Amino acid sequence: MQHLISRSHIESNKAFQRLSDKTQVLTPKLGRQEVVRNRLTHSYEVATSAEMVAATISTKAFDADYQKSVYNISLLHDIGHSPFGHEGAKILQERFKNLGIEEGFSDNNNNFIIIKKNQININDYELASLIKYPEKLYKSQADLKVILRKAIDEDIAYFGSFVDINDRPDRTVACEVMDEADRNTYTCADLADCYSLGISKGEELTEILESGKYDNHMIIEFLTSAVKAIEDKNKTLIKNIFANLKMKFNQNYYLGDDLELKPKDQQVYEFREELFKISVKKYIFSDFVRSARGSETACLNFYIDYVFEHERYPSKYYKNKIQNATTELEKVTLIRDMIAESTDSYVKNFYNDRH
């Protein structure tokens, strides 16, 4: 029951709900435009994928999601994202490094700042399972490493009878499950959006199909169906085909030694990795997306400049802390965290109102 109480608390929190106004790749639009993912819809997709991965690697001997945590951490895995997705995070990283914050900005580390600031009640194992990069935590987050060590100890105690553990894992099993579910989800979702929007005509999929490099029946069937759907510009079918592929990816795991997730079928794993590279080249760094990001970059840079020049602190929470900061580094760090919590629309509207 406790994991359901935590889930309800997450879903009701304003910081989580604001993910509907945070970019996945393209800024979310309402109305009759083609629907693209935002951080909220993505988080729910990852949560379902993570439950599927966990169910796949479970056996009668053990339950991979023994802490009932994978759904909740999947809902929260992107809550620290800045406005305008990874491009926004890159701007914050560069700008605040130049302002003297050596650690720059990390959306994963910002998860913990958002969770604490917005009083999202989750247990220590869930908190530990959100730590994807323990070596990259902010210096102020050293206490999280203690929580992570305890969580990994719990995993070792639970799974140690079923798999060999020679090298201590760096992350929890739940984190591993969430991270693979995330990769499966955004790879398939990004390509579905890409082909539905007509950004790519799918020649790269035809090339893979004709190359004969894969003999897996599922992969060949997917490529054949996807190429036809893209040629026909059948957006509903394109999205359904990629959704089915995501489910195949999610079921391609077993729990190996040292608590690492391993692919059951190496070809399926390699195919996912190839599709990810295609999504990066044909969608994430396409001219279409780059053009949209140009205007967003201008909005965010303008907002950052305005905050510093006019000491504009719209958040009551941060305003009080910033005005009482005892060092310039503390002040700038708080401003970084305040700006990172802004939504796409807030920053865009702020820019547009002043131009």
C-alpha positions as CSV (number, residue, x, y, z in Angstrom):
1,M,0.0,0.0,0.0
2,Q,2.8,2.5,0.8
3,H,4.1,2.5,-2.8
4,L,0.6,3.4,-3.9
5,I,0.4,6.2,-1.4
6,S,3.7,7.5,-2.6
7,R,2.5,7.3,-6.2
8,S,-0.6,9.3,-5.5
9,H,1.5,11.9,-3.7
10,I,3.8,12.1,-6.8
11,E,0.9,12.5,-9.2
12,S,-0.7,15.2,-7.2
13,N,2.4,17.3,-6.8
14,K,2.6,20.5,-8.9
15,A,6.2,19.8,-9.9
16,F,5.2,16.5,-11.4
17,Q,2.2,18.0,-13.2
18,R,4.3,20.7,-14.7
19,L,6.2,18.1,-16.7
20,S,3.3,18.5,-19.2
21,D,4.9,21.8,-20.0
22,K,8.5,20.5,-20.3
23,T,10.1,19.6,-23.7
24,Q,10.9,16.0,-24.6
25,V,12.5,16.9,-28.0
26,L,10.1,19.4,-29.4
27,T,8.1,21.9,-27.4
28,P,4.6,20.5,-26.6
29,K,1.8,22.1,-28.6
30,L,-2.0,22.0,-28.1
31,G,-4.7,22.0,-30.7
32,R,-4.8,20.0,-34.0
33,Q,-1.0,19.8,-34.5
34,E,0.5,16.3,-34.5
35,V,0.9,15.2,-30.9
36,V,4.5,14.9,-29.7
37,R,5.6,13.6,-26.3
38,N,6.3,15.9,-23.4
39,R,8.0,15.0,-20.2
40,L,4.8,14.0,-18.5
41,T,3.6,11.6,-21.1
42,H,7.1,10.2,-21.5
43,S,7.3,9.6,-17.7
44,Y,4.1,7.6,-17.7
45,E,5.4,5.5,-20.7
46,V,8.6,4.8,-19.0
47,A,6.8,3.7,-15.8
48,T,4.8,1.1,-17.7
49,S,7.9,0.0,-19.6
50,A,9.8,-0.4,-16.3
51,E,7.1,-2.5,-14.9
52,M,7.2,-4.7,-18.0
53,V,11.0,-5.1,-17.8
54,A,10.8,-5.9,-14.1
55,A,8.0,-8.5,-14.7
56,T,10.2,-10.0,-17.5
57,I,13.2,-10.6,-15.4
58,S,11.3,-11.9,-12.4
59,T,11.1,-15.6,-11.7
60,K,9.3,-17.8,-9.2
61,A,12.4,-17.5,-7.0
62,F,12.3,-13.7,-6.7
63,D,10.5,-10.6,-7.7
64,A,12.7,-8.1,-9.5
65,D,10.6,-5.2,-8.2
66,Y,10.7,-6.5,-4.7
67,Q,10.6,-2.9,-3.3
68,K,7.6,-2.0,-5.5
69,S,9.6,1.1,-6.6
70,V,10.2,1.0,-10.4
71,Y,6.9,2.7,-11.3
72,N,7.4,5.5,-8.9
73,I,11.0,6.2,-9.8
74,S,10.1,6.1,-13.4
75,L,7.5,8.8,-12.8
76,L,10.2,10.9,-11.1
77,H,13.2,10.2,-13.3
78,D,12.8,13.4,-15.4
79,I,11.3,15.7,-12.8
80,G,14.6,17.7,-12.6
81,H,14.6,18.5,-16.3
82,S,15.1,22.2,-17.2
83,P,12.9,24.0,-19.7
84,F,13.5,23.1,-23.3
85,G,14.9,19.6,-22.6
86,H,18.5,18.7,-23.1
87,E,19.2,21.9,-25.0
88,G,18.0,23.9,-22.0
89,A,20.2,21.8,-19.7
90,K,23.2,22.5,-21.9
91,I,22.5,26.3,-21.7
92,L,22.3,26.1,-17.9
93,Q,25.4,24.0,-17.7
94,E,27.5,26.5,-19.8
95,R,26.0,29.7,-18.3
96,F,26.4,28.7,-14.6
97,K,29.8,27.2,-15.1
98,N,30.9,30.5,-16.4
99,L,29.3,32.1,-13.4
100,G,31.6,30.1,-11.1
101,I,29.6,27.0,-10.3
102,E,32.2,24.3,-11.0
103,E,29.6,21.5,-11.1
104,G,27.5,23.4,-13.7
105,F,24.0,21.9,-14.0
106,S,22.7,18.3,-14.1
107,D,19.1,17.4,-14.7
108,N,19.6,14.1,-12.9
109,N,21.0,15.8,-9.8
110,N,18.3,18.4,-10.1
111,N,15.7,15.6,-9.5
112,F,16.7,15.5,-5.9
113,I,16.5,19.3,-5.5
114,I,13.0,19.3,-6.9
115,I,11.9,16.4,-4.8
116,K,13.1,18.0,-1.6
117,K,11.9,21.5,-2.4
118,N,8.4,20.3,-3.4
119,Q,8.2,17.8,-0.5
120,I,7.6,14.7,-2.6
121,N,7.4,11.9,-0.1
122,I,9.2,8.8,-1.3
123,N,11.3,6.3,0.7
124,D,15.1,6.0,0.8
125,Y,15.2,3.1,-1.7
126,E,13.2,5.0,-4.2
127,L,15.4,8.0,-3.7
128,A,18.6,5.9,-4.1
129,S,17.2,4.3,-7.3
130,L,17.0,7.7,-8.9
131,I,20.8,8.1,-8.7
132,K,21.9,7.2,-12.2
133,Y,25.4,8.7,-11.9
134,P,26.7,8.5,-8.3
135,E,30.1,9.9,-9.3
136,K,28.5,13.0,-10.7
137,L,26.4,14.1,-7.7
138,Y,26.7,17.6,-6.5
139,K,29.0,18.1,-3.6
140,S,26.0,19.1,-1.5
141,Q,24.4,15.8,-2.2
142,A,27.0,13.6,-0.5
143,D,24.3,12.3,1.9
144,L,22.7,10.5,-1.0
145,K,25.7,8.3,-1.4
146,V,25.1,6.9,2.1
147,I,21.4,6.2,1.1
148,L,22.6,4.5,-2.1
149,R,25.1,2.2,-0.3
150,K,22.3,1.0,2.0
151,A,20.0,0.4,-1.0
152,I,22.6,-1.6,-2.8
153,D,23.3,-3.6,0.3
154,E,19.5,-4.5,0.4
155,D,19.7,-5.6,-3.3
156,I,22.7,-7.8,-2.7
157,A,21.0,-9.4,0.3
158,Y,17.9,-10.1,-1.7
159,F,19.3,-11.2,-5.0
160,G,22.6,-12.7,-3.7
161,S,21.1,-16.2,-3.5
162,F,19.9,-16.2,-7.1
163,V,22.8,-14.6,-9.1
164,D,26.6,-14.3,-8.6
165,I,27.8,-11.0,-7.3
166,N,31.5,-10.6,-7.6
167,D,31.7,-6.9,-8.2
168,R,29.6,-4.5,-6.2
169,P,27.0,-2.7,-8.4
170,D,27.1,1.1,-8.7
171,R,23.3,1.4,-8.9
172,T,20.2,-0.4,-7.6
173,V,18.4,-3.0,-9.7
174,A,15.4,-0.7,-9.8
175,C,17.6,2.1,-11.3
176,E,18.9,-0.4,-13.9
177,V,15.3,-1.4,-14.8
178,M,14.2,2.3,-15.1
179,D,17.2,3.3,-17.1
180,E,16.7,0.5,-19.7
181,A,13.0,1.2,-19.8
182,D,13.8,4.9,-20.4
183,R,16.1,4.1,-23.3
184,N,13.6,1.7,-24.9
185,T,10.8,4.3,-24.6
186,Y,12.5,7.4,-25.9
187,T,14.2,5.5,-28.8
188,C,10.8,4.2,-30.0
189,A,8.9,7.4,-29.1
190,D,11.3,9.8,-30.8
191,L,11.3,7.8,-34.0
192,A,7.5,7.5,-34.0
193,D,7.3,11.3,-33.6
194,C,10.0,11.8,-36.2
195,Y,8.2,9.7,-38.9
196,S,4.8,11.0,-38.0
197,L,5.9,14.5,-38.5
198,G,7.5,13.6,-41.8
199,I,11.0,14.8,-40.7
200,S,12.5,11.7,-42.2
201,K,11.0,9.6,-45.0
202,G,12.4,6.3,-43.5
203,E,15.1,5.6,-46.1
204,E,17.4,4.5,-43.3
205,L,14.9,1.7,-42.3
206,T,14.7,0.6,-45.9
207,E,18.5,0.4,-46.0
208,I,18.7,-1.8,-42.9
209,L,16.0,-4.1,-44.2
210,E,17.7,-4.5,-47.6
211,S,21.1,-5.0,-46.0
212,G,20.1,-8.4,-44.6
213,K,22.2,-7.7,-41.5
214,Y,19.5,-9.0,-39.1
215,D,17.9,-12.5,-39.4
216,N,15.6,-12.1,-36.4
217,H,12.0,-12.5,-37.6
218,M,10.6,-9.9,-35.3
219,I,13.1,-7.2,-36.6
220,I,12.4,-8.0,-40.2
221,E,8.6,-7.9,-39.6
222,F,8.9,-4.6,-37.8
223,L,11.1,-3.0,-40.6
224,T,8.7,-4.2,-43.3
225,S,5.7,-2.8,-41.5
226,A,7.3,0.4,-40.5
227,V,8.6,1.2,-44.0
228,K,5.1,0.6,-45.5
229,A,3.4,2.8,-42.8
230,I,5.8,5.6,-43.3
231,E,5.4,5.5,-47.1
232,D,1.6,5.6,-46.6
233,K,1.9,8.4,-44.1
234,N,-0.3,6.5,-41.7
235,K,0.5,8.3,-38.5
236,T,-1.7,6.1,-36.3
237,L,-0.1,2.9,-37.6
238,I,3.4,4.4,-37.3
239,K,2.9,5.1,-33.6
240,N,1.3,1.7,-33.0
241,I,4.2,-0.2,-34.8
242,F,6.8,1.6,-32.7
243,A,4.7,1.0,-29.5
244,N,4.8,-2.7,-30.2
245,L,8.5,-2.6,-30.8
246,K,9.0,-0.9,-27.5
247,M,7.2,-3.8,-25.8
248,K,9.5,-6.3,-27.5
249,F,12.5,-4.4,-26.3
250,N,11.1,-4.3,-22.8
251,Q,10.8,-8.1,-22.8
252,N,14.4,-8.7,-23.9
253,Y,16.1,-9.0,-20.5
254,Y,17.3,-11.3,-17.8
255,L,19.1,-10.4,-14.5
256,G,22.8,-11.4,-14.9
257,D,25.8,-11.6,-12.6
258,D,26.6,-8.5,-10.5
259,L,22.9,-7.5,-10.9
260,E,23.3,-6.2,-14.4
261,L,20.5,-6.4,-16.9
262,K,21.5,-8.6,-19.9
263,P,19.8,-9.0,-23.3
264,K,18.1,-12.3,-24.0
265,D,18.6,-11.7,-27.8
266,Q,21.8,-9.8,-28.7
267,Q,20.4,-8.9,-32.1
268,V,17.4,-7.2,-30.6
269,Y,19.6,-5.3,-28.3
270,E,21.9,-4.2,-31.2
271,F,18.9,-3.2,-33.2
272,R,17.7,-1.0,-30.4
273,E,21.1,0.7,-30.3
274,E,21.1,1.2,-34.1
275,L,17.6,2.8,-33.9
276,F,18.8,5.1,-31.1
277,K,21.6,6.4,-33.3
278,I,19.1,7.0,-36.1
279,S,16.9,8.9,-33.8
280,V,19.7,11.1,-32.7
281,K,20.8,11.8,-36.3
282,K,17.4,12.1,-38.0
283,Y,15.3,13.7,-35.3
284,I,17.1,15.1,-32.3
285,F,19.8,16.9,-34.4
286,S,17.7,17.3,-37.5
287,D,17.4,20.8,-39.1
288,F,13.8,20.8,-38.2
289,V,14.5,20.4,-34.5
290,R,17.5,22.6,-34.6
291,S,15.4,25.4,-36.0
292,A,12.9,25.1,-33.2
293,R,15.7,25.1,-30.6
294,G,17.1,28.3,-31.9
295,S,14.2,30.4,-30.7
296,E,14.0,28.5,-27.5
297,T,17.7,29.2,-26.8
298,A,17.1,32.9,-27.3
299,C,14.2,32.8,-24.8
300,L,16.1,31.0,-22.1
301,N,19.3,33.1,-22.4
302,F,17.1,36.3,-22.3
303,Y,15.4,35.0,-19.1
304,I,18.7,34.2,-17.4
305,D,20.1,37.6,-18.2
306,Y,16.9,39.3,-17.0
307,V,16.9,37.5,-13.7
308,F,20.5,38.6,-12.9
309,E,20.2,42.1,-14.2
310,H,16.8,42.9,-12.5
311,E,17.1,40.5,-9.5
312,R,13.8,39.1,-10.5
313,Y,12.9,36.1,-8.2
314,P,9.3,35.1,-9.0
315,S,9.5,32.1,-6.6
316,K,8.7,33.0,-3.0
317,Y,10.7,30.0,-1.8
318,Y,13.8,31.0,-3.7
319,K,13.4,34.7,-3.2
320,N,13.8,34.3,0.5
321,K,16.8,32.0,0.2
322,I,18.5,34.1,-2.4
323,Q,18.2,37.3,-0.4
324,N,19.5,35.6,2.6
325,A,22.5,33.9,0.9
326,T,25.8,34.5,2.7
327,T,28.1,34.0,-0.4
328,E,27.9,34.8,-4.1
329,L,28.3,31.1,-4.9
330,E,25.3,30.2,-2.8
331,K,23.2,32.9,-4.4
332,V,24.1,31.9,-8.0
333,T,23.5,28.2,-7.1
334,L,20.0,29.1,-5.8
335,I,19.3,31.1,-9.0
336,R,20.3,28.1,-11.1
337,D,17.9,25.9,-9.3
338,M,15.1,28.4,-9.5
339,I,15.5,28.9,-13.3
340,A,15.8,25.1,-13.8
341,E,12.3,24.6,-12.3
342,S,10.7,27.0,-14.8
343,T,8.5,25.5,-17.6
344,D,8.8,26.1,-21.3
345,S,5.7,28.3,-21.5
346,Y,6.7,30.4,-18.6
347,V,10.0,31.3,-20.2
348,K,8.5,31.7,-23.6
349,N,5.7,34.0,-22.4
350,F,8.2,36.0,-20.3
351,Y,10.3,36.6,-23.4
352,N,7.4,37.4,-25.7
353,D,5.9,39.8,-23.2
354,R,9.1,41.9,-23.4
355,H,9.6,41.8,-27.1
